[in-house]
């Protein structure tokens, strides 16, 4: 294995039992195959990704081998957001995402970019120098420069971007009136997509929204917004449904129906930011078995829709998850446990990936 700037860059797939170039492909549906999630994803023709933290990769020697062994797509949890890429007005920093992309390219992983425009009242990644602007043309110029610079820097190396993240009210169905909406009007969304497409015509461009996996007014609003952008000729190629299943489990039938409705518009769909906490009554074994079923339901819903091309987890091991900081420990929301062992949820995910045609 090689090391560059303290990150492991190349780990031979054979180290993990994965097929290398020239090997016969593994049929993950045969008895005793014991495939990894990565192998199951390749056989299913989809990407399965995880959010990446450089601090975890440098401090924990088990982190990168497990990431590379189990996933064929990666996105940076923090370092591609506005506050990280342009921490000061006109000053850009791409060091961390550059290192992550080198890692991904060396290990056959796709890269998702998250996110270009995101400003919400609760949690977001927009610096104060942006929200303090009062002149519409200054904000328009700044947004254009930011998108052109960031997307242009990664042109040809990032296959998909969350162009606008969480454009709707967190707990409502109206377009959220953030600083971009207030000064530029609702058309800021279309402008952002046009700018991103101009900067990298080959990248797949997404709206990404939270709390829309189930049927309801907010999903209807997202569907209508997507349809309206398409009618305008805006280069929107996909919609991401965030999968932070914190208050309730994924409902297979409603998730499937929503994916189908979006696909009918002609866009690709992805499940993004997925974490499904353990929940409900019973002992640990019963709770983990329930989580296994929930992972299966989520993955099998995606695999039942041809336009569903990727599932991205917000992390991959219970040792490193944002859930602990926000909601406390022991919610165990990810496929690998704190010791990087495969949980029942891992096998539910793998079986879900293999449930498609």
Secondary structure, 3 states (H helix, E strand, C coil): CEEECCEEEECCHHHHCCCCCCCCCCCCCCCCCCCCHHHHHHHHCCEEEEEECHHHHHHCCCHHHHHHHHCCEEEECCCCCHHHHCCECCECCCHHHHHHHHHHHHCCCEEEEEEEECCCCCCCCCCHHHHCCCCHHHHHHHHHHHHHHHHHHCCCCCCEEEEEECCECCCCCCECCCHHHHHHCCCHHHHHHHHHHHHCCCCEEEEEECCCCCCCHHHHHHHHHHHHHHHCCCCCCEEEEEEEECCCCCCHHHHHHHHHHHHCCCCEEEEEEEEECCCCCCCHHHHHHHHHHHHHHHHHHHHCCCCEEEEEECCCECCCCHHHHHHCCCCCCCCECCCCCECHHHHHHHHHHCCCC
